[in-house]
Structures are given as C-alpha cells and as structure tokens.
C-alpha cells in the first residue's frame, strides 16, 4: 500500500489516502508506456510535407543535347533529379502517420502512468477544488500554495468544469483533464500530477473493474 497525504487548497494536510498499486497495475511496463506515447505523438503529426517530382517541377521536357556525338555523357531533360533545380527522385508526399494500439493496452498504459507518478513522489492529492467565478488568480494561488507554481502540472478532476477550465486556461504550465479522459502522454509529459480525491476515486474504481475483468 502507498500512503499519500491529502491536502487542501492552502497546502495543509487534512487526511491520508491509502493507495493499492494493484488497483492500477500489477507492474509498470516501460515498453508499453513507450509504445503508447509514441502512438499519441505519431497521431499528432500533421504529415503535410510535400516535395516535387521531376514531373511537377517547372522546365522544358526537351532533351538538353543529342544522344551521341557531343563527347558528353547522355542526359535527359533539365527536370532530372541529378541536375540543379530538378525534381526529387523519391519525393515526399502528404501522409497520415496515425495508428492505433489495442484499447486494453492504451488503458493499461494510462493506469501505469498514473501509478508511476505516485511511486516517484510527483503526485499531489487535493481534497477538493471549487471555483465559483472565472478568475485565473484563484487557481494560481492554489498552485502557489501547493508548491506547483514553477512546475508543469496536470490537474485531474472528476468531471468537466467550465468555470475551472476558463479560470486556468491562461496558466501556461497547467493542463486540466477529466479523470476519464486522461491518457499516458499527458500524464507523463507533465512533471507533476495534481488530482482531486473524487477524481482519484474514479480512476481507482475503473482500475479495479479492469483488474477484475482481467482476473
């Protein structure tokens, strides 16, 4: 069991959360985490690169000089890939780099990523976070009180909260996500993982369900 302190918005400890690693994963598979992160990064690639073939560059298709009798090597048009200004022999064309791994693998990687944050001491459990009006200052003060002002942080909440989201969107190093929309890339990319107690309960229950299905 992992015992993690629960703090309020002022940084004061108000309780303790007992976390069983088995509720998330039996072990952390680094290769699986790597594969899933690479998948997400590949899916983000635009793939709009393009270069011209010899048939697409500007220039005459006329043979530069006759085949024989000049003493030079035979040569084709000025569009040839071996000439300056010619087309590319193996031109790049737009492509989609996206692909998908099995859903079970992706979900398992997310749980492993969350567990790794607790094992590395990079996770903070927040008792609750309620923002009644749209103010960036309110969220910034919470991050400062928790010592997360300078670190890139992922805030996991139970459900989507428009007021909280709009209050935090101007904070460059803070990312907010509902618990059920977390993914391994977002969890690992941010240095610190700030999660509300309700959101962690959601993640824990989902992990137990998957573990029971696997067993």
Residue pairs with C-beta under 8 A, 6 or more apart in sequence:
1 18
1 19
1 20
2 18
2 19
2 20
2 21
2 118
2 119
3 16
3 17
3 18
3 19
4 16
4 17
4 19
4 118
4 123
4 125
5 13
5 15
5 16
5 17
5 125
6 13
6 14
6 15
6 16
6 17
6 125
6 126
6 127
6 197
7 13
7 14
7 124
7 125
7 126
7 127
7 146
8 14
8 126
8 127
8 128
9 126
9 127
9 129
9 141
9 142
9 145
9 146
10 145
11 145
11 146
11 147
14 127
15 127
17 125
17 197
17 200
19 118
19 200
19 204
21 115
21 118
21 119
22 211
23 204
23 207
23 208
23 211
24 111
24 112
24 114
24 115
24 203
24 204
24 207
25 108
25 111
25 112
25 115
25 207
28 112
28 115
28 116
28 119
29 108
29 109
29 112
32 105
32 108
32 109
32 112
33 109
33 112
33 113
33 116
33 184
33 188
35 101
35 105
35 109
36 101
36 105
36 106
36 109
36 110
36 183
36 184
36 185
37 109
37 184
37 185
37 188
39 99
39 100
39 101
39 106
40 183
40 184
40 185
41 185
42 97
42 98
42 99
43 97
43 98
43 99
45 97
45 98
47 94
47 95
47 96
47 97
48 94
49 92
49 93
49 94
50 91
50 92
50 93
50 94
51 88
51 91
51 92
52 87
52 88
52 91
53 87
53 88
53 91
54 77
54 79
54 80
54 81
54 86
54 87
54 88
54 89
55 79
55 87
56 87
56 91
57 79
57 85
57 86
57 87
59 77
59 78
59 79
59 85
59 86
60 77
60 78
61 77
61 79
62 77
63 75
63 76
63 77
64 75
64 76
64 77
64 78
65 72
65 75
67 74
68 74
78 85
78 86
79 86
79 87
80 86
80 87
81 87
81 88
81 89
100 106
106 183
106 184
107 210
108 210
109 184
110 182
110 183
110 184
110 187
111 203
111 206
111 207
111 210
112 184
113 184
113 187
113 188
114 123
114 182
114 187
114 193
114 203
116 188
117 123
117 187
117 192
117 193
118 193
122 191
122 192
122 193
123 192
123 193
123 194
123 195
124 146
124 148
124 192
124 193
124 194
124 195
125 195
125 196
125 197
125 200
126 142
126 146
126 194
126 195
126 196
126 197
127 196
127 197
128 196
128 197
128 198
129 142
129 155
129 157
129 164
129 196
131 138
131 139
131 161
131 163
131 164
131 167
132 163
133 163
133 167
134 163
134 166
134 167
135 167
136 167
136 168
136 170
136 171
138 167
139 164
139 167
139 168
139 171
139 174
140 149
140 171
143 149
143 153
143 171
143 174
146 194
148 192
148 194
150 173
151 173
151 191
151 192
152 173
152 174
152 175
152 189
152 190
152 191
152 192
153 173
153 174
153 175
153 190
153 191
153 192
153 193
153 194
154 175
154 176
154 177
154 182
154 186
154 187
154 189
154 190
154 192
154 193
154 194
155 168
155 174
155 175
155 176
155 177
155 194
155 195
156 177
156 178
156 179
156 182
156 193
156 194
156 195
156 196
156 199
156 200
156 203
157 164
157 176
157 177
157 178
157 179
157 196
157 198
157 199
158 178
158 179
158 196
158 198
158 199
158 201
158 202
159 178
160 178
164 176
165 176
168 174
168 176
175 186
175 190
177 186
178 199
179 195
179 199
179 200
179 202
179 203
180 202
180 206
182 203
187 193
195 203
